[in-house]
Amino acid sequence: ALAVAVTVDADDAFLDEIVAKMQPDMLQLHSSETPERVAEIKARYGLPVMKVFSVSEAADLERVKPFVGIADRFMFDAKPPKGSQLPGGNGVAFDWRILAGLDAGLDYMLSGGLNAANIGDALRLANPPGIDVSSGVESAPGVKDPALIEQFFRAVRAARDDRAA
């Protein structure tokens, strides 16, 4: 398992502290970093970087191109609703079909509004190499629910088994 440090608008001092104390295997950058900043962070810490993009339509995927060859992995999350204080974990999904045209070799994770009821469709429509779930397994904001986690992974396994059949 990888230890991934999730960051939002982190400066070097904060990243220094995270890397020193947590010793993560990967840094997740969940804000408005430029390709140059991502390259700078990779060089400074010698760690792989996952760049997160908020998407709602196919045109949003164009923003990924300058990061290909710089970021090691990508995450596609739903754009947060207007007025949200959180960049992710809002329980909002997007049309996963827009990911169907991605380069087959692109290493990415699907996020945004995933839960036990919709993960089968998400896997079938987007066929992502990885998934990230947060609010879809919470009984209240920030409170993970073991029963919901179990339901989610049962649904993931069922979808995987259906695809293999």
C-alpha positions, -999 to +999 in steps of 0.1 A: +000+000+000+011+035-007+011+063+018-002+093-001+000+128+014-030+148+002-022+185+000-041+217-009-021+248-018+009+237+002+040+258+002+075+244+005+077+249+043+045+229+047+056+202+023+090+200+041+071+193+073+048+167+057+076+148+040+098+149+072+071+137+096+049+115+074+076+101+050+049+096+022+054+074-008+036+100-030+024+136-029-011+144-041-014+180-053-050+191-051-048+228-061-038+250-090-001+240-094+015+247-128+035+221-146+066+239-135+056+238-099+048+201-101+083+195-116+099+216-088+081+196-061+091+163-077+128+174-079+128+189-043+114+158-026+123+129-050+088+116-047+062+107-073+034+132-076-003+128-083-019+159-098-057+163-092-080+179-118-115+190-111-137+181-141-173+184-152-169+182-190-146+168-217-129+202-223-116+201-187-094+172-196-073+194-220-057+209-189-039+175-183-018+177-214+009+200-201+014+177-171+019+145-190+055+134-185+057+155-154+031+142-130+034+105-123-004+099-119-035+119-123-068+120-104-100+132-119-125+145-094-158+163-098-157+201-097-169+211-063-203+228-060-204+266-059-197+278-024-180+246-013-150+251+010-136+217+001-118+209-032-129+173-029-150+150-008-182+168-017-202+137-029-206+151-064-201+129-095-195+138-131-202+121-164-176+094-163-180+087-200-158+117-207-128+097-196-133+071-223-111+090-247-081+092-224-048+078-236-048+041-226-014+044-210-023+074-187-021+064-150-051+079-133-076+075-106-113+083-107-128+102-078-159+123-071-192+111-057-184+074-058-205+051-036-217+015-035-247+024-057-228+039-086-193+023-086-204-004-110-214+021-136-183+042-130-160+012-135-180+001-166-181+036-182-146+049-174-126+017-168-102+036-145-068+021-134-076+032-098-104+047-077-106+071-048-136+072-024-143+095+004-178+109+011-194+079-005-183+058+026-191+084+052-221+084+076-215+121+083-189+146+069-155+132+077-168+101+095-160+069+077-186+041+082-172+005+082-205-008+069-205+016+039-169+008+032-178-029+032-207-023+008-185-002-014-159-029-018-185-056-023-199-035-052-163-030-066-157-068-065-191-075-081-184-050-109-149-065-114-163-100-115-190-089-140-163-075-163-142-107-161-172-129-170 
